[in-house]
């Protein structure tokens, strides 16, 4: 189990909140672009890839901050 200092925990918590917000913003942008008549498919694909990368980092941070405790 990884022991974190309060500073590290706060830093990871801040990064997690930032990544979650960025993920939500990308989701909204993808939806808006998809509904647009002038949607750039390459741009949408890049945004989706970035969104997946963010999701992976969010999962990593959640595992660091909220480890599974096997009872």
C-alpha positions as CSV (number, residue, x, y, z in Angstrom):
1,X,0.0,0.0,0.0
2,X,1.3,3.4,-0.9
3,X,1.6,5.9,2.0
4,X,1.0,9.5,1.0
5,X,1.9,12.6,2.8
6,X,-0.9,15.2,3.2
7,X,0.8,17.3,0.6
8,X,1.0,14.5,-1.9
9,X,-2.6,13.6,-1.2
10,X,-3.7,17.2,-1.8
11,X,-1.6,17.4,-4.9
12,X,-3.1,14.2,-6.3
13,X,-6.6,15.4,-5.3
14,X,-6.2,18.6,-7.1
15,X,-4.9,16.9,-10.2
16,X,-7.8,14.5,-10.1
17,X,-10.3,17.3,-9.9
18,X,-8.6,19.1,-12.8
19,X,-8.6,16.0,-15.0
20,X,-12.2,15.3,-14.2
21,X,-13.1,18.8,-15.3
22,X,-11.0,18.6,-18.4
23,X,-12.7,15.2,-19.2
24,X,-16.2,16.8,-18.9
25,X,-15.1,19.8,-21.0
26,X,-13.9,17.5,-23.8
27,X,-17.1,15.5,-23.6
28,X,-19.1,18.7,-24.1
29,X,-16.8,19.8,-27.0
30,X,-17.1,16.4,-28.7
31,X,-20.9,16.4,-28.4
32,X,-21.1,20.0,-29.8
33,X,-18.7,19.2,-32.7
34,X,-20.5,16.0,-33.5
35,X,-23.8,17.9,-33.8
36,X,-22.2,20.6,-36.0
37,X,-22.6,20.5,-39.8
38,X,-19.0,21.4,-40.2
39,X,-17.5,18.8,-37.9
40,X,-13.8,18.0,-38.5
41,X,-13.6,14.2,-38.1
42,X,-9.9,14.3,-37.4
43,X,-10.4,16.9,-34.7
44,X,-13.1,14.8,-33.1
45,X,-10.9,11.7,-33.2
46,X,-8.0,13.6,-31.5
47,X,-10.4,14.9,-28.8
48,X,-11.7,11.4,-28.2
49,X,-8.2,10.1,-27.9
50,X,-7.3,12.8,-25.4
51,X,-10.5,12.0,-23.5
52,X,-9.4,8.4,-23.2
53,X,-6.0,9.4,-22.0
54,X,-7.5,11.6,-19.4
55,X,-9.8,8.7,-18.3
56,X,-6.8,6.5,-17.8
57,X,-5.1,9.1,-15.7
58,X,-8.3,9.6,-13.7
59,X,-8.5,5.9,-12.9
60,X,-4.8,5.9,-11.9
61,X,-5.3,8.8,-9.5
62,X,-8.5,7.3,-8.0
63,X,-6.6,4.0,-7.4
64,X,-3.8,6.0,-5.6
65,X,-6.2,8.1,-3.5
66,X,-8.8,5.4,-2.9
67,X,-7.1,2.0,-2.9
68,X,-9.2,-1.2,-2.7
69,X,-9.1,-2.5,0.8
70,X,-9.5,-6.3,0.9
71,X,-11.1,-7.2,4.2
